[in-house]
Amino acid sequence: METIGNTWLYLAFFGLVTIMLIIDFLGFRQTQGQDVKIKTAAYWSIAWVSVAALFGGGLWLYLQQTAGVTIANAKVMEYFAGYLLEKSLAVDNVFVWLMIFAAFAIPPALQRQLLLYGVLGAIILRTIFIFIGAWFVQEFSWVLYIFGAFLVYTGFKFLKGQDEEETNIEDMAILKFLRKRMRITPQMHGDKFFVRQNGVLWATPLFLVLILVEASDVIFAVDSIPAIFAVTSDPFIVLTANLMAILGLRAMFFLLSGAASKMHYLPYGLGIILLFIGFKMLMLDVFHMPIWISLSFIVIVLAVTAWLSVRHSKRQELS
């Protein structure tokens, strides 16, 4: 499989990810116990997006020097298209986290701790999934058609609406499984995942929430990773776009936590995008769509979705 990635590029990227995680962790430690303000979350979100944009610029400069302007332009457009796609799909993940935290009445301070672990787990799991997916695409090219069909199916689900889907946390299969096979305390015990009572080790509800957070990312990875392979088959671009989108998830969570109800048309926009890239993947042997068309389509759909959501929210406030 053709890729721009080499040992030094991977080392440089994972070094950047490590530095960003340390900054995020230190920022968490300094403000531990405090509620996250919308303004603070907005500043952090801007910072994460800026880092992702600067990485794209640095990648272009590197490729322009080593591979030429044409390849640099193509690969960086693939990176930004993948980043926007992963960022938009991550919003749905944020809404699920909101539902989980509300069901277990998790206070904001503990939400920050859980999301820190959640992001770390997501980085590890998605890195593994991406390399497995890249191997499958390289060895069995027909798997792209399976990805495409799955994305079309998922896109129709978004457009159809998910009202009939089960939204009761207590009815989730994984939660029922854990409750049957683990000793779980009825109450929280601060920020502890496990406590020992009468010499017996018990899990706390906080541990259940952590498992649900990680499980939700695995579920959403099933949508997002095939989707980005429709934009690019380069494992390095897939990995960098995916992880850069994930790194800003904590800030995005607290930024969107107060605006979840205002994103009325987002699922429909995501449905249209998934249908588009799904059909694009199914038509690989018939028509190769230039990456700038995919990038433009994603940007336009997200912009129109945001505008319609704002209008809908204003009408709801006036009525």
FENJO-V690420 format. One record per backbone hydrogen bond with DSSP energy under -1.0 kcal/mol. CO is the residue of the C=O (numbers start at 1). NH is the residue of the N-H. Records with the same first field share a line. If there is no record, write none. Layout:
CO: NH ; NH
This chain:
6: 10
7: 11
8: 12
9: 13
10: 14
11: 15
12: 16
13: 17
14: 18
15: 19
16: 20
17: 21
18: 22
19: 23
20: 24
21: 25
22: 26
23: 27
24: 28
25: 29
26: 30
27: 31
31: 34
37: 41
38: 42
39: 43
40: 44
41: 45
42: 46
43: 47
44: 48
45: 49
46: 50
47: 51
48: 52
49: 53
50: 54
51: 55
52: 56
53: 57
54: 58
55: 59
56: 60
57: 61
58: 62
59: 63
60: 64
61: 65
62: 66
63: 67 ; 68
68: 72
69: 73
70: 74
71: 75
72: 76
73: 77
74: 78
75: 79
76: 80
77: 81
78: 82
79: 83
80: 84
81: 85
82: 86
83: 87
84: 88
85: 89
86: 90
90: 94
91: 95
92: 96
93: 97
94: 98
95: 99
96: 100
97: 101
98: 102
99: 103
100: 104
101: 106
107: 111
108: 112
109: 113
110: 114
111: 115
112: 116
113: 117
114: 118
115: 119
116: 120
117: 121
118: 122
119: 123
120: 124
121: 125
122: 126
123: 127
124: 128
125: 129
126: 130
127: 131
128: 132
129: 133
130: 134
131: 135
132: 136
133: 137
134: 138
135: 139
136: 140
140: 143
141: 144
142: 145
143: 147
144: 148
145: 149
146: 150
147: 151
148: 152
149: 153
150: 154
151: 155
152: 156
153: 157
154: 158
155: 159
156: 160
157: 161
162: 165
168: 171
169: 172
172: 176
173: 177
174: 178
175: 179
176: 180
177: 181
178: 182
183: 203
189: 192
193: 204
195: 202
197: 200
200: 197
202: 195
203: 185
204: 207 ; 208
205: 209
206: 210
207: 211
208: 212
209: 213
210: 214
211: 215
212: 216
213: 217
214: 218
215: 219
216: 220
217: 221
218: 222
220: 224
221: 225
223: 227
224: 228
225: 229
227: 230
228: 232
234: 238
235: 239
236: 240
237: 241
238: 242
239: 243
240: 244
241: 245
242: 246
243: 247
246: 249
248: 252
249: 253
250: 254
251: 255
252: 256
253: 257
256: 259
259: 262
260: 263
263: 266
265: 269
266: 270
267: 271
268: 272
269: 273
270: 274
271: 275
272: 276
273: 277
274: 278
275: 279
276: 280
277: 281
278: 282
279: 283
281: 284
283: 286 ; 287
290: 293 ; 294
291: 295
292: 296
293: 297
294: 298
295: 299
296: 300
297: 301
298: 302
299: 303
300: 304
301: 305
302: 306
303: 307
304: 308
305: 309
306: 310
307: 311
308: 312
309: 313
310: 314
311: 315
312: 316
313: 317
314: 318
315: 319
